[in-house]
Amino acid sequence: MKIKKILALVLAIMLVTSFVVGCSSTPKEEPKKDAPQEAPKSTYPERAIEMVVPFGAGGGSDIMARSMVKVVNDNKWVSQPINVVNKPGGSGSIGYAYTAEKKGNPYYLASVSSSFYTAPLLGNSPVSYKDFTPVAGLAMDTLALFVKEDSEITSVKQIIEKSKATPKSISVGGTSGTSDDAVMYRVLQDKAGIEMKYVPFESGGEVMTALLGGHVDVVWANPGEALSQVEAGKARAIAVASKERIPGFDNVPTLIEEGVQASLAQFRGVVLPKDAPPEAVKYWEDVFKKLHESSAWQNDYIKANSITPRFLGSEEFGKAIVELSDMYAEIFKQIGATK
């Protein structure tokens, strides 16, 4: 009897134990994972942006920057104001150095013109394209050779003949010793075997004023810089530096047509300081893509200034910048400006 009671107790304990073990072996529900959180939306830009123009008012860089800012502000594509700030001097080096000093700061844009490449190559700038972040390429802009309306000069051939007869008798106005106009001044001298006199000014506006005042004989300028003077009957173009004739100047021959085997066009664009945040680069790339596609930009800037539209995003523009720097280096080497 006593043995039966002990067996019954053991069986009871075994049943309870198996029940407990069975319950404890039931798989536990894993805690629910929180849904992945969305990345916080960028609040950039949070303050006003400076659009730095490394030249004075009235020149090609200034015209592009102000045209660009007007279209962007009018369409309210940017939540903060963009202010154009002219920083002339040193063949563009002052403005570019000012922007490059803002390393990593996405609130300083700078317009790109030929001096962006040429000044460093000629040793006239403490910074180079490597100190910037490419944002977008916007347009190809060429040059034309202008004279005062009542000038006796009517062709490039006449300039060549006069310069060969009397070296340095023709004065040429330009914006700096490293700008495209200075490059074309050097190229024309080299290709034609002549000597002229170069007179630099702070901006394209000053250059045109000097031409109309009779202080220089001819000027290399972007079509947009001289268009109003041409339309007013105060100046006229005698040649263009593009490979083909350009809209608005259909009756003006190219240098090649005039017997000088040379052509040149500059790629206008925009950069940020080096190490600018990727989100800021993408932000502006998108803004400038909208700009390129807008009718206001195409009509009021591109067509109005006889410019060729061409958009390149950040990566492509970065590659183009390197290629253009190499191109200018080769030109300078050919004409003896550098070793």
C-alpha positions in Angstrom: 0.0 0.0 0.0 2.8 2.3 0.9 4.6 1.5 -2.4 1.4 2.3 -4.4 1.2 5.7 -2.7 4.9 6.4 -3.6 4.3 5.3 -7.2 1.3 7.5 -7.5 3.2 10.5 -6.1 6.1 9.9 -8.6 3.6 9.7 -11.5 2.0 12.9 -10.4 5.3 14.7 -10.2 6.3 13.4 -13.7 3.0 14.7 -15.2 3.4 18.1 -13.7 7.0 18.3 -14.8 6.2 17.3 -18.4 3.4 19.9 -18.5 5.7 22.6 -17.3 8.5 21.5 -19.7 5.9 21.4 -22.5 4.7 24.8 -21.7 8.2 26.2 -21.4 9.1 24.7 -24.8 6.4 26.6 -26.6 8.1 29.0 -29.0 8.0 32.5 -27.8 6.8 35.3 -30.1 9.7 37.5 -31.2 9.2 41.1 -30.4 7.9 43.1 -33.4 10.6 45.1 -35.2 9.9 48.7 -35.7 9.3 49.8 -39.3 12.4 51.3 -40.9 12.4 55.1 -40.3 12.6 57.4 -43.3 15.7 59.5 -43.5 15.1 63.1 -42.3 14.3 65.4 -45.2 17.0 67.9 -46.0 16.3 71.5 -44.9 18.9 72.9 -47.3 19.1 75.8 -48.1 18.3 77.5 -44.8 19.8 80.9 -45.7 20.6 83.2 -48.6 23.1 82.0 -51.2 25.9 84.0 -52.8 26.4 83.7 -56.5 30.0 84.9 -56.9 31.0 86.5 -60.2 34.8 86.9 -60.4 34.5 89.9 -62.7 32.9 93.3 -62.8 29.3 94.1 -63.9 28.4 94.0 -67.6 30.6 91.2 -68.7 29.7 87.7 -70.0 30.0 86.1 -66.5 27.9 88.8 -65.0 25.2 88.6 -67.7 25.0 84.8 -67.2 24.8 84.9 -63.4 22.1 87.7 -63.3 20.1 86.0 -66.1 20.3 82.7 -64.2 19.3 84.2 -60.8 16.4 86.1 -62.3 14.8 83.0 -63.8 15.4 80.9 -60.7 14.0 83.5 -58.4 11.1 84.3 -60.6 10.0 80.7 -60.6 10.7 80.2 -56.9 12.7 77.1 -57.5 14.8 77.9 -54.5 13.3 78.7 -51.1 16.0 81.2 -50.2 17.2 84.3 -52.1 20.3 84.1 -54.4 22.4 87.3 -54.4 24.9 88.1 -57.2 28.2 89.3 -55.7 30.9 90.7 -58.0 34.5 90.1 -56.9 36.6 91.5 -59.7 40.4 91.6 -59.9 43.4 89.4 -60.6 42.1 87.9 -63.8 39.3 86.3 -61.9 41.6 84.9 -59.2 40.2 87.1 -56.4 36.7 85.9 -56.9 37.7 82.2 -57.3 40.0 82.3 -54.3 37.2 83.9 -52.2 34.9 81.0 -53.1 37.5 78.3 -52.7 38.2 79.5 -49.1 34.6 78.5 -48.2 35.6 74.8 -48.4 32.6 72.5 -47.7 30.2 75.5 -47.5 27.2 75.0 -49.9 26.1 78.6 -49.7 28.6 80.0 -52.2 28.2 79.3 -55.9 30.7 80.7 -58.5 30.3 81.2 -62.2 32.8 79.4 -64.4 34.4 81.1 -67.4 37.7 80.7 -69.2 39.8 82.3 -66.4 38.7 79.4 -64.2 41.1 77.3 -66.3 43.6 79.8 -67.7 44.7 81.8 -64.6 46.1 78.8 -62.8 47.9 77.5 -65.9 49.6 80.9 -66.3 50.5 81.1 -62.6 48.1 84.0 -61.9 45.8 82.2 -59.4 46.4 80.5 -56.0 43.6 78.1 -56.7 42.6 75.7 -59.6 39.6 73.6 -60.6 40.7 71.0 -58.1 39.6 73.4 -55.3 36.0 73.3 -56.4 33.0 70.9 -56.8 31.5 70.9 -60.3 27.7 71.5 -60.3 26.5 72.1 -63.8 27.6 73.2 -67.3 25.0 75.6 -68.8 26.1 77.0 -72.2 28.8 77.4 -74.8 29.8 81.0 -75.5 32.1 82.1 -78.2 33.8 85.4 -79.0 33.5 88.0 -81.7 35.9 90.8 -82.8 34.2 94.2 -82.6 35.2 97.7 -83.8 33.5 101.0 -83.4 30.9 101.7 -86.0 32.8 104.5 -87.7 36.2 102.6 -87.6 38.2 102.3 -90.8 38.8 98.6 -89.9 36.5 96.4 -91.8 38.1 92.9 -91.7 40.6 90.7 -90.0 42.8 90.7 -93.1 43.1 94.5 -92.8 44.2 94.1 -89.2 46.9 91.7 -90.2 48.1 93.9 -93.1 48.3 97.0 -90.9 50.0 95.1 -88.0 52.6 93.6 -90.3 53.4 97.1 -91.7 53.5 98.7 -88.3 53.8 96.3 -85.3 51.7 97.1 -82.2 49.8 99.8 -84.1 46.4 98.0 -83.4 45.3 98.1 -79.7 43.0 95.3 -78.5 40.8 95.7 -75.4 40.0 92.7 -73.2 39.0 91.8 -69.6 42.2 90.2 -68.4 45.5 88.5 -69.4 43.9 85.1 -68.8 40.4 85.4 -70.2 39.3 84.0 -73.6 39.7 87.4 -75.2 43.4 87.4 -74.2 43.7 83.8 -75.5 42.3 84.9 -78.8 44.6 87.9 -78.9 47.6 85.6 -78.5 46.3 83.0 -80.9 45.6 85.6 -83.7 49.1 87.1 -83.2 50.6 83.6 -83.4 48.6 82.3 -86.4 49.0 85.6 -88.4 52.6 86.3 -87.3 51.8 89.8 -86.1 52.2 92.0 -83.0 49.3 94.0 -81.4 48.9 95.8 -78.1 46.7 94.3 -75.4 44.9 96.7 -73.0 43.1 94.9 -70.1 40.0 96.1 -68.2 38.0 94.8 -65.2 34.9 93.8 -67.1 33.3 93.4 -70.5 31.2 96.5 -69.8 34.4 98.6 -69.4 35.9 97.1 -72.5 32.9 98.2 -74.6 33.0 101.7 -73.1 36.7 101.9 -74.0 35.9 100.8 -77.6 33.1 103.4 -78.0 35.3 106.1 -76.5 38.0 105.4 -79.1 40.5 104.3 -76.4 41.2 100.9 -78.2 40.8 99.9 -81.9 39.2 96.5 -81.5 37.9 94.2 -78.8 37.3 90.5 -78.4 34.0 90.1 -76.6 31.1 87.7 -76.1 28.3 88.6 -78.4 26.0 89.3 -75.5 28.4 91.9 -74.1 28.2 94.0 -77.3 24.8 93.2 -78.7 23.1 96.3 -77.4 25.8 98.5 -78.9 25.5 96.7 -82.2 21.7 97.1 -82.2 22.2 100.8 -81.4 24.5 101.3 -84.4 27.5 102.1 -82.2 29.6 99.0 -82.9 29.9 96.2 -85.4 31.4 92.7 -85.6 34.0 91.8 -88.2 34.7 88.2 -87.3 33.6 85.4 -84.9 35.8 82.9 -83.2 33.4 79.9 -83.6 33.9 77.2 -86.1 30.6 78.2 -87.8 28.7 81.5 -88.1 26.4 82.2 -85.1 22.7 83.2 -84.9 22.3 86.9 -84.7 25.6 87.5 -86.5 24.8 85.5 -89.7 26.6 88.0 -91.9 29.8 88.0 -89.9 32.6 85.6 -91.2 34.5 83.2 -89.0 38.2 83.6 -88.4 38.7 80.4 -90.5 36.8 82.1 -93.4 39.2 85.0 -93.0 42.2 82.7 -93.4 43.1 82.3 -89.8 42.9 78.7 -88.7 41.7 79.2 -85.1 38.4 78.8 -83.2 37.4 79.0 -79.5 34.4 78.7 -77.3 34.1 78.7 -73.5 31.9 76.5 -71.4 30.0 78.5 -68.9 28.8 76.8 -65.8 28.6 76.8 -62.0 30.7 75.3 -59.2 30.6 75.0 -55.4 33.6 75.0 -53.1 35.5 71.8 -52.7 33.9 69.1 -50.4 30.4 70.6 -50.8 27.8 68.2 -49.4 26.5 65.7 -52.0 22.9 66.6 -51.2 23.7 70.3 -52.0 25.3 69.4 -55.3 22.3 67.3 -56.3 20.0 70.1 -55.2 21.6 72.6 -57.5 22.0 70.2 -60.3 18.3 69.7 -60.3 17.6 73.4 -60.1 19.9 74.1 -63.1 18.3 71.3 -65.1 15.0 73.1 -64.7 16.7 76.3 -65.7 18.1 74.7 -68.9 14.6 73.4 -69.8 12.8 76.7 -69.2 11.6 78.9 -72.0 12.7 82.0 -70.1 16.3 80.9 -70.0 16.3 79.7 -73.6 14.8 83.0 -74.9 16.0 85.7 -72.5 19.6 84.4 -72.2 20.6 81.8 -74.7 18.9 83.2 -77.8 19.2 86.9 -76.8 23.0 86.5 -76.4 23.7 84.3 -79.4 24.8 81.5 -77.1 24.7 77.7 -77.7 22.7 75.8 -75.0 24.3 72.8 -73.5 23.6 71.2 -70.1 25.9 68.9 -68.3 25.3 67.5 -64.8 27.9 67.5 -62.0 29.8 64.3 -63.1 29.9 65.1 -66.8 30.8 68.8 -66.1 33.6 67.6 -63.9 35.0 65.6 -66.8 34.6 68.5 -69.2 36.5 70.8 -66.8 39.5 68.5 -66.8 39.4 68.3 -70.6 39.1 72.1 -71.0 42.0 72.7 -68.7 44.1 70.3 -70.8 43.0 72.1 -74.0 44.0 75.5 -72.7 47.3 74.1 -71.5 48.0 72.8 -75.0 47.0 76.2 -76.6 49.4 78.0 -74.2 52.2 75.6 -75.0 51.7 76.1 -78.8 51.7 79.9 -78.6 54.7 79.9 -76.2 52.7 81.3 -73.2 53.9 78.4 -71.0 56.7 75.9 -71.2 
